[in-house]
Amino acid sequence: MRNKWFVSLLMVVVMMCACWTGAVAEEVRKTFTSGAYSCVLLDDGTVEIERYYGSATDFVIADTIDGKKVTAIGEGAFRYYTSMTSVIIPDSVTAIGEKAFYECKSLTSVTIPESVTSIGDYAFCSCKSLTSVTIPNSVTSIGNYAFFACDSLTNITIPDSVVQIGANPFAYCGNLRSISVSPDHPNFSIIDGALFRKADKALISYLDGTNSSTYTIPQGITAIGDDAFARCSSLTSVSIPDSVTSIGDYAFYGCTSLTSVSIPDSVTAIGNTAFGCCSSLTSVSIPDSVTSIESWAFYACSSLTSVSIPDSVTAIGDYAFSDCPNLTLTVPRSSYAAEYAKTHNIPYTYPDANDWLNN
């Protein structure tokens, strides 16, 4: 009986190994090299460019490789390709993958064909010489930070076909002065130079290139998205309406000229590093509606001297007030914030500390 059991078990193990070996072999068969291209053969018989190892400057990407149609530019396919100054993507391609042209620092122009439907996360991140991009009317999605830190980009048009835009795709584009959206765009809108998503009434991107010192977020907006104002170095003050309920991660990160911000009593959460490195910010009053302050929220706010935290706050993340050397927190007695201040060795006081003067 034991021998039969052992034989059965051995057969199962052998079959599993055979299946695993077959799966690995199948995976290996899907990858091939042709000239300077490393490719993946997709299930439909078309090709995704996995990596390019050439050195061309003005580059036209092949529309077929080994007789197979190229339909996708894979993750990081041309990353760190610093010698490329221009690229033409063939009209066989439907998808530009994550970090596809990451840090192509000499790239000045890119031609995206009408066949492309998606531009991945960080696709053109840190293409610092890129001056203009035409997004065709076939594109339906633009990924998170797709054009992050494209310092030379001055204007861009979002076609009516776009349905989804991730976290601020134009963050750190310090010279971007214009985002164009048609007045009848079904999903997005421009108000006073800022980009908004209609579905959830969220502010996606504010343009530092406008060099405006003040900005009033329109009434009715409910969310300030991740990195929405990041590194807007000209901004000195922002007025947030009482319709806003959340301030996203890195929302005002690196706004080095920001001296004042009014947080309304509709806001319930302040995101990770939301005001990090706002080195000119001197004081903040957090309203009773806020329940959580995420990690690094006010990190390196070197001019910050006072923050009032109400009893409603029941969660404060690690390093929320790290590197704020001049800060004193004002906290209610026996509150979560008071305990947080004690535990993290942050100077604090109570709002009623001087009441004895009036007695």
Buried (B, 14 or more C-beta within 10 A) or exposed (E): EEEEEEEEEEEEEEEEEEEEEEEEEEEEEEEBEEEEBBBBBBEEEBBBBBBBEEEBEEBEBBBEBEEBBBBBBBBBBBBEBEEBBBBBBBBBBBBBBBBBBBBBBBBBBBBBBEBBBBBBBBBBBBBBBBBBBEBBEBBBBBBBBBBBBBBBBEBBBBBEBBEBBBBBBBBBBBBBBEBEBEEEBEBBBBEEBBBBBEEEBBBBBBBBBBEBEEBEBBEEBBBBBBBBBBBBEBBBBBEBBEBBBBBBBBBBBBBBBBBBBEBBEBBBBBBBBBBBBBBBBBBBEBBEBBBBBBBBBBBBBBBBEBBBBBBBBEEBBEBBBBBBEEBBBBBBEEBBBBEBBEEBEBEBBBEEEEEEEEE
